[in-house]
Amino acid sequence: MMKPSRVAGRMDNSNLTPIKIRGKRRQVGKDQLPKKKTPSAPASRRLSPLNGSREHQRKRPPARLPRTKLLSPLERLPTELLQRIFLLSMNLELPFVSRHVNRDLSSTYVFLNCALHAFQPALIGGAPDAALQSAVLSRKWMTQQLWRELRPQLEHSKGEKYRFASDAQIPTKILQGPSISPRDADARASFLADLVAHGAQVDWMGTTAGEVATAGLYDAIQQGHVEYVGLLVGDGVNVPVTVDVVRWAVMHVDFSRGVVQSLIAAALSNLRPDKCADILEDPVLREWATQQRDAGNPDGQWYLQALT
């Protein structure tokens, strides 16, 4: 190993091996520091023609013009002619062809005449069609108000009470119970009463209307709607009154004497004697009534008297 030499009274380090000490930073000049980037202007300013940039000179692609929908030959027909075709054909699916056709066929005049042709087919030389009448009754536009405007014309043409065709079906929209639309519950109950009085009924075998009516009965019991309960368990709808139905009305919801009386009356008139005994002699119901009577609840005593 070479010894360092002394030059003019000091040590000569030129021949020594440099040693790098870890962790020691080099001093960096100000000119070597990274320059901060100036924030660019937002896109809205770059594209603005007021800032003098060139980007505003770029031409935007022209806006696409809305396509003009070509109407079909059926849609180009005059409204009066289209309505005439609809009323003569009685094709209830025609309004769903397009919005244009639906708009031309959506009027009180069309609705009234469509219902009149369906319920009184002799006007256009046809025979009573229960399927067509059921389809018209199920339409959204077939309301109680429209029925009231139509009924005098139907009864005036024959001079007697109008009757639907045999097997004409009550629409499920008025079998769903009062809570589906509480505002018009009374109106729908009145509409149901009119349809039943004119011969419409529920098909328990071929449709799900019976299941809808049963659910509607439980709903009417819970809401305490006596008229709805009486209609659903009465003739035309004939929801069967079972022990579970009576227990629901007596023990699980707010007790309504009118509702319970309607259920017991329907059971006595429509059920066989053995089925009536299952309800009148049900030990669960009698035990509840006895406990309520002993507790001072007048509903318990009333129920025991209603069973006799």
C-alpha positions in Angstrom: 0.0 0.0 0.0 1.3 3.4 -1.0 1.9 5.9 1.6 0.5 9.4 1.0 3.2 12.0 0.2 3.5 15.4 1.7 3.5 18.3 -0.7 4.4 21.8 0.7 3.5 20.9 4.2 0.2 19.2 3.4 -0.9 15.7 2.5 -1.4 14.7 -1.2 -4.7 12.7 -1.5 -4.7 12.4 -5.3 -3.6 8.8 -5.2 -6.1 7.6 -2.6 -9.1 5.5 -3.5 -12.4 7.4 -3.1 -14.9 5.9 -0.6 -18.6 6.6 -1.0 -20.4 6.9 2.3 -24.0 5.6 2.1 -26.7 7.9 3.2 -24.9 11.1 2.5 -26.7 13.2 -0.1 -25.0 15.3 -2.7 -25.7 18.9 -2.8 -27.8 19.8 -5.9 -27.7 23.2 -7.4 -30.8 25.2 -7.9 -30.4 24.9 -11.7 -30.7 21.1 -11.4 -33.9 21.0 -9.3 -37.0 19.7 -11.2 -39.1 22.5 -12.6 -42.7 22.8 -11.4 -45.2 22.3 -14.1 -47.6 25.2 -14.5 -51.2 24.0 -14.4 -52.9 24.0 -17.8 -56.0 25.9 -18.4 -59.3 23.9 -18.0 -60.8 22.4 -21.1 -63.7 24.9 -21.1 -61.2 27.7 -21.3 -59.1 26.1 -24.0 -62.1 25.6 -26.1 -63.5 29.0 -25.5 -63.1 31.4 -28.5 -62.6 34.3 -26.1 -59.1 33.3 -24.8 -57.5 33.6 -28.2 -56.3 30.0 -28.5 -56.4 28.1 -31.7 -58.4 25.3 -30.4 -61.6 27.2 -30.9 -60.9 27.2 -34.6 -61.6 23.4 -34.8 -64.9 22.7 -36.5 -67.3 20.5 -34.6 -69.1 17.8 -36.6 -72.6 18.8 -37.7 -75.4 17.7 -35.4 -77.4 14.9 -36.7 -80.9 15.8 -37.8 -83.7 13.8 -36.3 -85.0 11.0 -38.5 -88.4 11.5 -39.8 -90.4 8.4 -39.0 -92.2 7.0 -42.0 -95.8 6.2 -41.3 -97.3 2.9 -42.4 -100.3 2.9 -44.7 -102.5 2.1 -41.7 -101.1 5.1 -39.7 -101.7 7.4 -42.7 -105.4 6.7 -42.7 -107.8 9.5 -41.5 -108.7 9.2 -37.9 -112.4 8.7 -38.7 -111.7 5.9 -41.1 -109.3 4.2 -38.7 -111.9 4.3 -35.9 -114.5 2.9 -38.2 -112.2 0.0 -39.1 -111.6 -0.7 -35.4 -115.2 -0.7 -34.4 -116.2 -3.0 -37.3 -113.4 -5.5 -36.7 -113.5 -5.3 -32.9 -109.9 -6.3 -32.9 -108.9 -5.1 -29.4 -105.2 -5.5 -30.2 -105.3 -2.9 -33.0 -104.5 0.0 -30.7 -101.2 -1.7 -29.7 -99.8 -1.6 -33.3 -98.2 1.8 -32.8 -98.4 4.9 -30.7 -99.9 6.8 -33.6 -102.8 4.3 -33.9 -103.3 4.1 -30.2 -103.6 7.9 -30.0 -106.3 7.9 -32.8 -108.2 5.2 -31.0 -108.1 6.6 -27.5 -111.2 8.6 -27.1 -114.4 8.4 -25.1 -116.4 8.0 -28.4 -114.3 4.9 -29.4 -114.5 3.4 -25.9 -118.2 3.7 -25.6 -118.9 2.4 -29.1 -116.5 -0.5 -28.6 -118.2 -1.6 -25.4 -121.6 -1.1 -27.0 -120.7 -3.3 -29.9 -119.3 -6.0 -27.6 -122.2 -6.0 -25.2 -124.9 -5.5 -27.8 -123.5 -7.3 -30.9 -126.9 -7.2 -32.6 -126.1 -3.6 -33.5 -123.4 -4.9 -36.0 -125.1 -8.2 -36.9 -123.1 -10.3 -34.5 -123.8 -12.9 -31.8 -123.0 -12.6 -28.1 -119.4 -13.4 -27.5 -118.4 -14.1 -23.8 -114.6 -14.0 -24.6 -115.0 -10.6 -26.3 -117.1 -9.2 -23.5 -114.6 -10.4 -20.9 -111.7 -8.8 -22.8 -113.6 -5.5 -23.0 -114.4 -5.6 -19.2 -110.7 -6.1 -18.5 -109.5 -3.1 -20.4 -108.0 -0.2 -18.4 -110.4 2.3 -19.9 -113.5 0.2 -18.9 -114.3 2.0 -15.6 -117.4 2.4 -13.5 -118.0 5.8 -15.0 -117.9 4.5 -18.5 -120.2 1.6 -17.5 -122.7 4.1 -16.0 -122.8 6.0 -19.3 -123.2 2.7 -21.2 -125.8 0.9 -19.1 -128.8 3.0 -20.0 -128.2 2.4 -23.7 -128.0 -1.3 -23.2 -131.2 -1.5 -21.1 -133.1 0.9 -23.4 -132.4 -1.2 -26.5 -134.2 -4.2 -25.0 -136.5 -2.5 -22.5 -135.3 -4.9 -19.7 -132.4 -5.5 -17.4 -129.3 -6.2 -19.4 -127.5 -9.6 -19.0 -124.0 -10.4 -20.1 -123.3 -13.4 -22.3 -123.0 -16.7 -20.5 -119.5 -17.2 -19.1 -118.6 -13.5 -19.3 -115.8 -13.1 -16.8 -115.3 -10.5 -14.0 -112.0 -8.8 -14.5 -109.3 -9.3 -11.9 -108.7 -5.6 -11.6 -111.8 -5.2 -9.3 -111.2 -8.5 -7.4 -108.0 -7.5 -5.8 -109.5 -5.9 -2.7 -109.8 -2.3 -1.5 -106.2 -1.6 -0.4 -104.9 -1.9 -4.0 -106.5 1.6 -4.6 -108.1 2.9 -1.4 -109.3 6.1 -3.1 -111.7 4.4 -5.4 -112.4 1.3 -3.3 -116.1 2.2 -3.0 -116.4 2.9 -6.7 -114.8 -0.5 -7.6 -117.1 -2.3 -5.1 -120.1 -0.6 -6.8 -118.7 -1.6 -10.2 -118.3 -5.2 -9.0 -121.9 -5.2 -7.7 -123.1 -4.0 -11.1 -121.2 -6.7 -13.0 -122.5 -9.5 -10.7 -126.0 -8.2 -11.0 -125.8 -8.3 -14.8 -124.5 -11.9 -15.0 -120.7 -11.7 -14.9 -118.9 -14.3 -12.9 -115.6 -15.7 -11.9 -114.0 -18.7 -13.7 -112.5 -20.8 -10.9 -111.3 -23.6 -13.1 -109.8 -22.0 -16.2 -108.2 -18.8 -14.8 -106.4 -17.5 -11.8 -109.2 -15.1 -11.0 -110.4 -17.3 -8.1 -107.0 -17.0 -6.4 -107.0 -13.2 -6.9 -110.5 -13.1 -5.4 -109.4 -15.1 -2.4 -106.5 -12.7 -1.7 -108.9 -9.8 -2.2 -111.2 -11.3 0.4 -108.4 -11.4 3.0 -107.6 -7.8 2.1 -111.2 -6.7 2.4 -111.4 -8.3 5.8 -108.3 -6.6 7.0 -109.6 -3.2 5.7 -113.0 -3.8 7.3 -114.8 -3.2 4.0 -118.1 -4.8 4.6 -119.5 -4.3 1.1 -116.4 -5.8 -0.6 -116.6 -8.8 1.7 -120.2 -9.5 1.0 -119.6 -9.3 -2.8 -116.6 -11.6 -2.8 -118.4 -14.3 -0.8 -121.7 -13.8 -2.6 -123.1 -15.1 -5.8 -121.0 -14.5 -8.9 -117.7 -14.6 -7.2 -118.3 -17.3 -4.6 -115.1 -17.2 -2.6 -115.5 -20.1 -0.2 -115.8 -19.3 3.5 -113.5 -21.6 5.5 -112.5 -21.8 9.2 -109.2 -20.1 8.4 -111.1 -17.1 6.8 -113.4 -16.7 9.9 -110.4 -17.0 12.3 -108.6 -14.3 10.3 -111.6 -12.0 10.6 -112.2 -12.7 14.3 -108.8 -13.2 15.9 -106.1 -11.6 13.7 -107.5 -8.3 12.5 -109.6 -5.5 14.0 -113.0 -7.1 14.8 -115.7 -5.9 12.6 -119.2 -7.2 13.3 -120.4 -6.4 9.8 -117.6 -8.4 8.2 -118.1 -11.4 10.6 -121.8 -11.3 10.0 -121.3 -11.4 6.2 -119.0 -14.4 6.5 -121.3 -16.4 8.8 -124.3 -15.6 6.5 -122.4 -16.8 3.4 -121.3 -19.9 5.2 -124.9 -20.8 6.2 -126.2 -20.2 2.7 -123.5 -21.7 0.5 -121.8 -24.5 2.5 -123.0 -28.0 3.3 -124.2 -28.6 6.9 -121.0 -30.4 7.8 -118.8 -27.5 6.6 -121.0 -25.1 8.5 -120.6 -27.1 11.6 -116.8 -26.8 11.2 -117.2 -23.1 11.5 -120.0 -22.7 14.0 -118.5 -25.3 16.4 -114.9 -24.5 15.9 -113.3 -24.8 19.4 -110.6 -22.2 18.8 -113.2 -19.6 17.9 -115.4 -20.5 20.8 -112.6 -20.4 23.3 -111.5 -16.9 22.0 -115.1 -15.7 22.3 -115.5 -17.0 25.8 -112.2 -15.4 27.0 -113.2 -12.1 25.5 -116.7 -12.3 27.1 -115.2 -13.0 30.5 -112.7 -10.2 30.0 -115.6 -7.7 29.5 -115.2 -7.4 25.7 -118.7 -7.1 24.2 -117.5 -8.6 20.9 -117.0 -12.0 22.6 -120.6 -12.1 23.7 -121.8 -10.9 20.4 -120.0 -13.6 18.5 -121.3 -16.4 20.7 -124.9 -15.1 20.1 -124.2 -14.9 16.3 -123.4 -18.6 16.2 -126.8 -19.6 17.7 
